[in-house]
Amino acid sequence: MKLHQVKSHKRQYCKDAIVIVSLILLIVMAMLVRPKAKPIVQRDIEQAIGIPYMIDTIPESKKRPGQHRKIKYIVVHNTANPISTARGERDYLMNITNTSSTSWHLAVDEREIVEAVPLNEVAHHAGSAEGNEHGIGIEICESGNYEQSEENAVKLIAYLMKYYKIPLSRVTTHQNFTGKDCPRLLLDHWDEFLEKIEVEFSGF
Ligand SMILES: [Zn+2]
């Protein structure tokens, strides 16, 4: 082999090595930067479940730290307020007298669903780090036609299970995290509620 051929081969080896190292780096980076949970698409969810879905997120604050996360649970609550609507609950988050860091993702009433914190971000509703960091907090309103609100929650939860690949075993209560009497109107028929979700889920 002549000298210039050896040099040309060496150059080729160098180029190949750079390409291979670059590819390995790209793969490692892709593994490190895991894809974040996707946000809800309003039109898609409304089409699927037939309930108005309002996205009206609060600005970043101690209620909404803006921390992206992996979603593992759906955590169900009641508002413990017999007269508030989903809209009213959302407005209360922005009330200047409300200085607590407590928040939630979704409030559902007899007519609509309101999203106050993007589902792929942390909210403070479960009273435990695990529940807050990995749970979607759903407030079922107690006002108006409560049975209808629960029916709406069933459809909403079934959709979220499918969208975020959450098994029924991870649809849980606030009580499960802290022992609190929440969702207070639902605990006495929780298993029935889960059965309805399972039926709804099988329809998607
Ligand atoms: Zn609760």
Residues whose N, C-alpha, C, O or C-beta is under 5 A from the ligand:
A	BS01	ZN	H77 N78 H125 H174 C182
